[in-house]
């Protein structure tokens, strides 16, 4: 009968694989949508619904909303024009357009 040989190799511990290259600056989301008839859109973040006022002049336009950790930027799809930017405040449900002056009639100083 033939002899059976068993070869044992000591186990080697190799380092775990890690991603190479630069890391992304943070988390971001892309959302393709159409504004409603009043130029507004809803946005859900961290389980809460928030509202973005883009402007009545942009009603029913197709837009791309880019959300990162601190801001949301709304861009018109056809022209590439930046329609609005909004600073994220988790304590509020309405985030105003920071590109426009505050007040009922833009351009009128109070």
Phi and psi in degrees as a GROMACS rama.xvg file:
@    title "Ramachandran Plot"
@    xaxis  label "Phi"
@    yaxis  label "Psi"
@TYPE xy
-82.2061  146.441  UNK-2
-79.8214  142.906  UNK-3
-102.674  125.256  UNK-4
-108.999  136.116  UNK-5
-117.634  122.915  UNK-6
-100.589  122.137  UNK-7
-106.82  135.152  UNK-8
-116.739  129.988  UNK-9
-63.0225  138.605  UNK-10
-70.0581  136.871  UNK-11
-104.115  137.421  UNK-12
-99.1032  116.451  UNK-13
-101.154  150.387  UNK-14
-66.6919  147.827  UNK-15
-71.9145  151.525  UNK-16
-69.8975  140.707  UNK-17
-131.52  149.21  UNK-18
-64.3386  141.84  UNK-19
-102.875  160.549  UNK-20
91.2954  178.42  UNK-21
-70.3764  147.933  UNK-22
-84.5969  153.014  UNK-23
-69.0453  148.868  UNK-24
-67.3548  -20.0801  UNK-25
167.226  -175.239  UNK-26
-82.5459  138.502  UNK-27
-144.989  157.298  UNK-28
-130.003  147.352  UNK-29
-114.682  136.261  UNK-30
-138.745  122.446  UNK-31
-94.2577  129.699  UNK-32
-155.94  174.024  UNK-33
-122.484  134.686  UNK-34
-69.6448  154.042  UNK-35
-78.8541  -173.242  UNK-36
-70.5068  -12.7109  UNK-37
-104.61  3.96965  UNK-38
79.1127  31.4156  UNK-39
-122.693  161.06  UNK-40
-143.76  154.191  UNK-41
-101.745  149.133  UNK-42
-143.177  124.236  UNK-43
-96.4511  127.726  UNK-44
-140.397  129.996  UNK-45
54.5203  38.409  UNK-46
79.2497  4.88051  UNK-47
-120.137  144.912  UNK-48
-88.2353  132.144  UNK-49
-126.224  158.872  UNK-50
-123.529  136.584  UNK-51
-116.06  123.811  UNK-52
-96.0274  105.955  UNK-53
-86.4203  -45.7716  UNK-54
141.986  141.747  UNK-55
-61.7632  -30.2377  UNK-56
-64.5917  -18.3248  UNK-57
-107.313  18.6969  UNK-58
-57.9687  139.557  UNK-59
63.7713  19.092  UNK-60
-85.4438  149.658  UNK-61
-83.2914  130.757  UNK-62
-133.226  162.786  UNK-63
-118.834  123.545  UNK-64
-105.035  123.063  UNK-65
-109.125  116.31  UNK-66
-114.486  127.783  UNK-67
-116.866  -158.427  UNK-68
-69.8334  -27.9086  UNK-69
-121.443  -20.7684  UNK-70
-139.449  161.388  UNK-71
-125.407  126.99  UNK-72
-113.454  129.678  UNK-73
-109.807  124.396  UNK-74
-122.334  135.66  UNK-75
-72.5743  133.541  UNK-76
-69.7923  -39.8661  UNK-77
-72.5835  -41.6827  UNK-78
-102.037  -20.4157  UNK-79
81.1615  8.41061  UNK-80
-73.7865  136.358  UNK-81
-77.7614  115.585  UNK-82
-85.031  -38.1567  UNK-83
-162.08  158.123  UNK-84
-130.475  142.396  UNK-85
-131.879  130.554  UNK-86
-82.9473  134.387  UNK-87
-80.0429  122.126  UNK-88
-125.631  103.419  UNK-89
-63.2526  -15.2433  UNK-90
-85.7379  -9.44852  UNK-91
-113.827  153.43  UNK-92
-97.9394  -16.7475  UNK-93
-115.703  125.072  UNK-94
-111.45  116.222  UNK-95
-77.9745  160.233  UNK-96
-74.0112  116.655  UNK-97
-79.1405  -6.3616  UNK-98
-84.0587  -15.3351  UNK-99
-104.609  152.803  UNK-100
-76.1688  143.423  UNK-101
-71.1281  152.729  UNK-102
129.851  164.871  UNK-103
-68.6347  -42.5165  UNK-104
-115.428  107.266  UNK-105
-57.9764  138.45  UNK-106
96.8168  -16.0028  UNK-107
-94.7774  120.169  UNK-108
-81.9633  141.543  UNK-109
